[in-house]
Amino acid sequence: MEDTINSKFDANSGQIFRITYKNRDFQIRLLKRGITKDIIEVDLLLDGVIQKLLKRDKTWYFENSDADQELAKDIWRAISLRYRL
């Protein structure tokens, strides 16, 4: 069963990021607190859809798809720059 947005976070919580990927703007909201460089999964809200980023072999992927690995990499880059990881 898919998670609803309200079951994962409070509307006022979570860091918001904006990135541009292939000339498209994306709004990302972190749903997990306490981000560290050793983390291997991150829950986020990507343009209204709950997604999970997973780290495998030093590379970031979306949980259910390997199709947009570059987007996952760009999202992690924005997160790591913000948190200085």
N, C-alpha and C positions, 0 to 999 in steps of 0.2 A: 504494500500500500504506500502511495506517495505521501510524503510529509506535506502538511500545509505550511504556508509561510508563518502564520501566527503560532504554530506549535514549536517552531525553531528559535524565534527571537522576538523580543519586544520591539515595537516600531521605532523606538528612540535609541536602540542600542546597536552596536556594531560600527566599525570604521568603514567609511564609504570611500571608494576609489573610482576614478574615471580613467579609462584608457582608450586609446584609438588603435584599432587593429584593422588593417586592410581598408582604410578610409571609412570605418564605422566606429562610432562612439559606443562604449559599453560602460554601464554603471555597475560596480561590484560592491557588495556589502559583506564584510566578514561576519560570520556567525559564530566564530570561535575566538575566545580570548586567550591571552597568554601565548602568543606566537613566539617560537624560538627557532633557531637555525636547525635544530635536531628534529623538528616536527616532520611527520611523513604523510599527514592528511590534514586538509583544511576544508571546512564547510563554508560555503559562500552562497550569496544570492546574486545571480548573474542575470541582469535584465528581467527580474521577476521570477526566475526559475532557480530552484535550489539545486546546486551542483556540489560535487565533492572533488577536490584535487587530491591526487595521490602521487607520492614520490616513489619511483621505481628506478633503481640503478642511476641515481643522481639526476633523473629527468622527471618533470612533472607532466601528468596526464589527467584527463577527466575520468572519473570512475567508470562511466558506462560507454566511453568512446575514446578511441585513439586518433580520431579524425582530425581534431584541432589541437595537436600537440603544441604548435607555435603560440596559439592563444593562451593555453595553460601556462606556457613558459613566460609569456609577457605579463600575465596576471601575477605569477609568483615574483617576477622581477619588480613589479610595482609594490608588492607587499614587502619584499626584502629591502627595498630602498626606504620605504616609510619606517620600518622597524629597525633599520641598520643591521641587518643580519649578514 
